[in-house]
Amino acid sequence: MAREKSMFHDEPEGPSRLRLGLSFLLIALALFALARLALYLSYPEAFDSLQAGAVLGAFANGLRFDGAVLGRVLAIPLLLLWLPGRWFDRRGWTLLWGWSLYLLTLGLVLLLAGDIVYFEHVQRHVSYELILLKNDLGFLVDFGLKTHLGSLLGFALFAVALGWLWARLLRRKPAHSRWSLPKFVVLFLALAVVARGGVSGKVIEIIDAYGGGDAAYGHLSLNGAFTTIVFALNMEEVDHHFTSEQQAVATLGERREVVDARYPMLQRYTGQGENGDGHRRNLVFVLLESWNFDYVDSFGGGDYGATPYFDAMAAEGMKFSRFYAAGQRSIEGIQATLTGIPALKGLPRIDAGIGVSNISRLGVILREHGYSTLFVQSSARDSFKIAGIAEATGFEQFYGMEDIPLLLDYPNPDGAIFGWDYDTLQYMKARIDEMQPPFIAYAFTGTTHEPYAELPTRFMVREHEANGLGGYLNALTYADWSLGQFMEAARREPWFEDTTFIFTADHANHYQKGGTLKRFHIPMLIYTPGETGADGVLAAGESRVVGSQLDVLPTIIDLLGVEAEFAALGESLLRKDEEKSEVFITEGGQNILLVNGRGWLRHNLARRMGSGGTLEPAELDAMERRLLAYDQLSYELLQANRWTR
């Protein structure tokens, strides 16, 4: 026994616990990189649109997502392995957390391997599928043994080889760790930075992978472990299946042409594409924060007097008086206008993962037709993850609050949490002046969001309330003046006459009373300078078609006359039949509604939750069938990556 004790003490020490942990982390990162290489080599046709530089960029960008998932999954055992103090140098402690890291790494690699196999079927990474199969693990194992036995045996050999490597690293007692609590805190902070994907902005999300709106670049940047974890944190299990897909497609076909039964949301528009002087029209789209229908006099018929500039434009433009928000949050309006996709119960939104599927992206479509693209928002650059959303949907230039100099003397310059409309719109105008036409500029304003900031005296027309109607009307007065100043400045520029302007709100707010539909009713105006009758110039008037933000992307493509194939739940407002027009709305992330000219129906995916209007029982039955068909197709096509080609 004495001899054995002597031999043990003479045994050379192994690497420190710090070095061991870093070695395990680097091995895991290397395995993720190899999985990305395997994906790239396995499906060259999926990435053949990427130039060599873009491929290298995707691999480099992918390190952020690899690090993020590893930082989240391996954080606890790594930190426990690294705890400072001589007591934690015990061999048993090191083995416990070392082998825990092995099991977690092996599980992640298994997920990556399954993701590579799955990619062949839907041309995207695994996301919600494993979550939906959590109660069918027996089936999953049986399926794997029957159809992928060779691959499973290969993975078993890999697991043995990886275990051998782990055992080699753990075979000796670790050297005494020579770091203190402050150094451990530094390690903790470094791991937190890796897990969140960087030191600036918000935590990394799926949308951050799609630089420039390139789906292939995003797919190569991502990994299946990251997408699965993100979806697990952002979705709930919901049954969206009500009938056969064939019947759901037939129901959709009752209201619009289905050009491809495999991709039933697909639409094809062919237009003239040029106006009278041989140039494509430009487009400026402004998403107005919380502009309620009833408080815009030219729409609601009131006498608030808060929107004189907008009302003057409405007299010269095309008003859509039965227009609705697709949801009740700004991000839902942004998603709808940029992609034509509704917010669906149980699925992440565009800021948290829906971009993992192939979708139509407004900026990408127009860039393919030679458009320059600009996105400006009044709030901070990374609020709502819009910086990533703008890039992912194809906007080359993006600016936020940090970029916008203040031009007015505000009582409290920092008082507008979501930014100042006047300065934002003037900044957008300056950037437009520098752009090469044709262009699209997308702006999202913010001063009309609660809490309402104290404004210069000329706009304080009512008693100010930071969270009351008086504050809202003051902010609306200022926002309308800001819009008017932007239009007057634009009118002096050569690009003005050849530009179409679209104005609508992101959603209504709680000051608009009057029942279910009022919670979604917003103004929508298309203003087209130029001689009436010229290509792309709409006559002044009012349209009674029922429309929503889901119709914006198709309407823009139609207005600009570009030839495009795209997918959207909505249609062009210029092509809708007034009698048949209807819109799909998401209410609070729980209920869905179908609205037409005669009334509305609310559903919670299990039963009807109410209705309104002058609808007969047979009409309600037909509406329920269509509402559930729209929901089912939207969900299942996104899940199967058949929203668009």
N, C-alpha and C positions, 0 to 999 in steps of 0.2 A: 504493500500500500504506500509505503514511503517513497518507493521508486516511482510509482504512478504519479504521485503528487509532484515529485520533482520534474517528471517529464512534462506534466501539464503546465507547470510554471515556465518551463523552458520553451514551450510552444510559442512561435512568433505571433504577435498580435496582427489582426486583420485591419482593414480600413476602419476609420471612425464611423460612428452612426450617421454623421453628416454626409460623409462621402458615400456611404451605402445608400442612403435615401436619394441622393442626387444621381447615383448610378442607376437605381431602379427607375427614376423619373426619365432619365435620358434613354434608357432601353425602351420604355413605353413610347416616348416621342418617336424613336426610330421605327418602332412597329407601326405607328400611325402613318408615318411617311411612306413606309413600304406598302401599306394598304392603299394609300392614295395612288402610288405608282401602279399597283396591281389594277386598280379601277381604271386608270388612264389607259393601260395596255390592253385591258380586257374589252373595252368598248371604244375603240378609236373613232368610230363613226359619231359617237356622242360628243366628241371634243374636236372634230376635224375643223370646226370653224375658228379655233383658237390658233393664233400665230405662236411661234416659239416663245416670244417674250411674254405673251399672255399666259402660256402654260407655266413658265417659271414664276410669273407673278402669282398665279393661283396656288402653286406649291408653297410659295413664301407666305401668302395670305392664309393658307391652310394651317400654318403653324399656330396662328392665334386661336383657331377653333380647336386644334388638337390640345394646346396648352390649357384652354379654358375648360374642356371636359376633364382632362387629367387633374387639373387643379381642384376641380369640384369633387371628383370621385375619390381621389387619393389623398385629399387634404388631411383627413382625420388620422389615418395610420401614419402618414409622413410626420405630422406634427407630434404625435405620440412617440414615434421613433426618435425624434430630435429633441425631446425634452432635456433641458440642461440638468446636470447633476450626476455625480459618480454612481448613485444607486441605479440609474437607468442604463449604465454600461453592462448590466448583467446580461449574460448570454440568453437567458430565457426571454427577457424583455425584447431583445433584438430579434430573436427567432419569431416571436409572436407577431410582431408588426411587419417584419420582413416577409413572412409567408402570407400575411393578410394582403400585402401589396401584390404578391404573386397572384393570388386568387382574383383580386379585383382587376389586375391587368389582363389576366387570362379571359375573364368575362368580357372585358371591353374588346379584346381581339376577336373573340367569338362573334360579338355583335358586328364588328367591322367586316368579318368574313361573310356573315349572313347578308350584310348590306350589299356587298359586292355581287353576290348571287342574285339578290332581289332587284338590283338596279336594272338587270336585263329586262325585267317584266314591265316596269313603269318608267324607266329612264329618270329616276330621281332617287334620293336617299330614303331609307326607311324612316318613318316618323311615328304616326299614330297606330300603325299596324300591330306592333308588339303590345301596345297598351290594350288594344281591343281583343287580343288573344290571351290576356292574362288568365282567363278562366278556361282556356283550352290548351293548357300546357301538355296534357297527355296526347292530344291530337297532334300538336306541333312536334313532339318527340317521335311519335309513330310515323308522321309524314317524313321527317328527316331521315329516319332509319330506312325507309322504303325507297326514297327517291335520291338521297344524297349520302348513301352509306360510305362511298369512297371518300368523299370530302370530309365526312365525320372522322373516318379513320386517319386521314391525313392530319386533321386538326389534333387528334389524340397524340400522334407522333410529335407534332409541334409542341403540345403541352408538356410532353416528357422532356423534349430538348430545352424548352424554356425553364422547366423545373430544375434540370441539371445545371443550367447557368446560374439560377438563383441559389442553388445549393453550393456552388463554387464560391459565390460571393459571401455566403453566410457560414462557411465552414469553420472559420476561426473566430475566436473571441474578439470583439471590436476593440480597437485602441481607445484609450481614455479620451473622452470628449473634452476639449479645452475651449468651451465657450460659455458665456454667461447669459443671464436672462435678457439683457439688452440685445445680444446677438440673436437670441431666439425670437425676440419680437421682430427683428429685421427679417428673419426667415419667414415668419408668419405674414408680414406685410408683403413680401415679395411673392409668396404663394397666392395671396389675395389678388394681387395685380394680375398674375398669370390667369387666375380663375375668372376674373371679370373681363379679360381680353385687352387690358391696357390701363393706363393711368388716367386718361381723360375721357370725358363723355360718360354715357351710360354703359351698363353691362352689355357685353357683346351679344347680339342676337342673330338669328338666321338671316335677317334682311341685310346685315352688314357684309354678307358674302358676295352679294350680287352687284359688284362695282360696274357702273355704266349700264346696268340693266341686262347684262349678258348672262343668260341662263347657264350656258356651258361653263363659264368662268365660276359662277356660283356653285354649281354642282361639284366641280373639281376642288374648290376651296373647302367645302363642307365635308363632314364625315358622319356616318350613320349613328355613332354614339352620341354626338352632340345634338343632332336633330331629334333623336328619340328622347333624350333628357329634356330638351326644351319643350317638346310637345307634352311630355308627361307633366310638366309644371304648368302648362297653359291650356289644358283641355280637360273636359269631363266626358265620360262615356255617355253617348246619346244615340238612340236608335233613330236613324233617318230613313229607314227602308219601309215603304208603304205598299209598293206594288212592283211589278216587273219593270226593268229599265225600258223595255219595248213599249209598255203602256205609258210610262212617264214621258217618253219621247213623243209618243202620239199625242199626248195631252198638250205638250209644248207646241206641237205642230198645229194645234187648233188656232193658235193666236199669231204664229209667225212661221216663216219658211224654215225648215230644217234642211240645211245643205249637205250635212254629213251625219248619218245616224250614229256613227262611232264617236263623233265630236259634236253633239247636238247643240252646244252653245256657240258653235262657230258661225260667223257671219262674214259675208263678202260684200264690200261696197266698191263700186266702180264709179268714178266721177270725172268731171271735165278736168279738174286739177289746176286750171289756170284761169285768171280773170282776164278782163279785156286787154290789159297792156302786157300780157304774156308772163306775168309773175304770179306765183302762188300767194294767196292772202296770208298775212300773219295772224296770230291769235294771242289775245291776252285773256287769261282766265283768272278771276279774283274770287276766292272763297272767303266770304265775309263772316266773321265770328258772330254767331248769335243774332243775326238779323231776322227778326220775327216778321212774318207776313203781315200781321195786323197793324204793326207800327210803321209800316211803309205806306204812306197815304195812297200812292198810286196803285197799290195792290189791295190793301185792306179797306180802303174807302174812308179812313178816319181823317181827323184834322189835327194830328199831333204836331205837324209842321217840323218834324225832326229830319226829314230827308228831302229837302227841296231840290238838291242837285240830282239825286237819283230819280226823283219823280219827273224832272224835266227830260232826262234821258229816256225814261219809260214811255213818254209820249212820242218819242221818235224811234223806239225800238220794238222788238217783238216780246210781249209779255206772255209768260206761261203762268196762268192764274191757278192751275190745279197741279202744283209741283210740290214734291215732298222730299224731306231728308230720308236717306236710306236707313238711318239709325238715330241714336240720341247722343252720340259722342263725336267729337271732332275727328278722331282717327277713323271712325266708320265712314264719315263723309269723304275723307281723304282717300281711303281705300276704294270706295265706290267710284269716285270721279277719275282716279288714275288707272283703275283696272277693270271696272264693271263687275266686280265681285261683291256680293253682300256679306255682311258679318253673319256667321252661322253659329248656332248654338253648339258648343262642344269643339269648335275649331279655333285655333289661334287666329288673330288678325294679321294684317300685313306687317305690323311692327314686331310680331313675335313668331312668324314661321310660315304663313300661308304661301310666301314666295318660294318655298321648297318645291312646289309644283310649277309646271310650265303654265304661265299666265300671260295675258296680253298686257303690255305696259305702254302707256300713252307716249311717253318721251321716246321710247325705243321705236315705236311705229313711225313717229314723225321724223326722227333722225334718219330712218331708212329712206325717207323721201326728201332728204336734203335740208331739214329744218335745224336751225340752232335752237338750243333749249336752255331755259333759265327758270330757276325756282327760288323764290324769296319768301321768307316768313318773318313776321314781326317779332316772334318770340325767340328764345335762345336756340342756337343751332341744333342742339341735340334733344330739345323737348319733343315728346311724342316719337322719338327716334326718326324724325322727319329727314334729317341729313342723310341717313342711310336709305330711307324710303325714296327720296328724290334721286339719289344715285342709282338705286336698284331699278327704278322705273324709267331711267334713261335721260335724266337731266344733267347736262354737262356742267352747268354753273349752279352753285347753291350758296345762298347767303342768309344769315340770320341776324339776330339782335346785335351780336358782337361786331358785325361788320358795318352796321348802319349808324352813321353820325346823326346826332340830333340837330335839327334845323330850327326848331321853335324853342322859345323860352318857357319851359314848363315849371309850374310851382314846385313840383317834386319830380325831377327827371327820372328817378328810380321807382316812381309810384306805379307805373303801368307794368305789372308783372309780366304780362304777355306782349309788351312792346307798344310802340306808337305807330298808328296807321299812317299819318301824314309823312313822317320821315321814311317809313318803309316803302310807300308807294313812290315817293320822289326818288328814292334810291333805285327802285326797280326801273323807273323811267330812265335814269342815267345809264344803267347797264344796258337797257334796250337800245339806247342811242348808239352804243358801241357795237351792237350785234350786226351780223350779216343776215339780211333777210333771205328767205323767209324764216321766221322765228316763232316759237311759242314761249310765252312767259306765264308762269303760274305763281300766283301770290296768295298767301294765307295771312289774313289780318288778325289782330288780337286785342285792340283797345276796348272792344265791347264785351270783353270777358270779365266776370266778377273776379276779385273786387274792383270796382270802378275807381280809376285814378282821379285825383283832383286835376282839373283842366284849366287852361288859361281862361280868364274872366269871360271872354266873349262866348264861350261854349257853356258856361254855367247858367243855363236858361231856367233851370228848375232847382229847387232845394237839393243840394247834393247829398247822396247816400251811397256809401261804399258798397252796400249790398241791398239796394232798394231800387224801386222803379225810377225815382228821380235821377239817381246815378246812371242807370241804364240809358235813359232818354238823353241825358247830357253827353254820354259817351257816343250814342248813336248820332247825335247832332255833329259832334266832332268827326266821327268816322265818315259821315256823308260829306262834310266839307272837305275832308282829306281826299275822298274819291273825286270830288268835283275839281279840286286843285290838280290832281293827277291828270284828269281828262283835259283840262284847259292847257296844261303844259304839253300833253301829248298832241293836242290839236295843232300845235305850231310846228310839229315835226313832219318830215316828208313821208314817214312810214304810216302816219295816222289814217289817211284815206284808204289805205290798203290793208287795214287791220280789222278783224272781228273781235268784239269784246263780249265776254260772257261774265255775268255777275250772278252769284247765288250764295246761299248761306251754308255753313257747315251743319247747322241744326237749329231748331227753335229752342228757346229757353222757357223757364217757368213763368215768366210774366205773360205769356200768351195763354189765355184761358179759353175754354169752350169745348172740352171733350177730347176724345181720342185723337181725331185727325189734327186738331190744332197743335198737338204736341210735335207734329212733324211738318206742318205747313210752313213753307218758306218761299220767299220771292225768287223768281228766275227770270232773267232778262238777257236777251241777245241784242246787242247794239252793233249795227254795221254801217259805218259811214260810207258814203258814196251814193251814186245815183241809183234810185230804186229800179230794179229790173236788171242791173248789171250782174254778172256772175258773182255769186257769193253774197249779194246784198239783199237782205230781207226787207220786205215792206213793213212799215209800222203797223201794229195791230195787237190783238190778243188771241192766244191759242188756248183752247179748252181741252186739249188732250191731257190725260193724266200722266204725269211724268215724275221722275225722281233722279237723284244723283247717279243711279245706276245707268241712266240714259246719257250721261254727259260724254263719256268716251266715244260711243257710237255717233253722237250728235256732232262732236268736234271733227271726227273723221269725215262725216257727211258734209259738214259746212265747208271744210277745206278742199273737198273734192279729190282726196287722194284715193288711189286704188289700194285697198288693204284687206287682208284677211285677219280677223281678230275674233275673240270670244268675249261675250258679256251677257249677263242676264238681261240687261236693258237693251233698248233699241234707240235709233235716232228719233228725236222728237219730231223731226221733219217728215218721218215716214210712218209714224203711228196713226192708226185709225181712231178718231175720237170716240166712236161708239165702243170699240173693243179695247181701248187702252186701259191698262192697269199696272200697278206697281207692287213690288215686294218690299216689305219693310221689316226690320228687326227691332223689337221693342225690349230694351233693357237687357238684352242678351238671353232672355227667357222665352218670350213669345214672338211669333211671326204674324204679320198681317198681310192681307191682300186688299188693295184699295182700287176701286174703279169709279166711274162717274155716277153710279147709283148707290154706292155705299162701301162698307168694309166688313171684313171678317177677321177675327183674331183666333189664333190657335196656339197650343203649347206643345205640339207634336204628339200629344196623346188624345186630346179632345178639344172641341171648340170652347173658346173662352169669352165669346161675345160677338156681337155684330151691330151694325148700325146702318141707317139709310132707309131706302125704300125697296129693299131686296125681297123677292118672293122666296119661299122655301126651296123651290127647285133651283133658283139662282144661287142660293147659299150652298147647296149641295155641289153644284158645278164649280163654284169658287173654291170650296174646300179641296176638291179634287185637283184643281190647278195649283193652289197654294202648296199642297203637299208634294206635287210633282216637281214644282220649281225648287223646293227645298231639297228633295231627294236627289235630283239631278245635280244641283250645285254641290252638294256634299260628296256624292259618290264619284262624280267626275273629277273633283279636286283630289279625292283620295286615290283614285286610279290613275292620276296624271293624264286625264283625257279632257281637261278643260279646253286646251288648245293644242295644236300640233307643234 
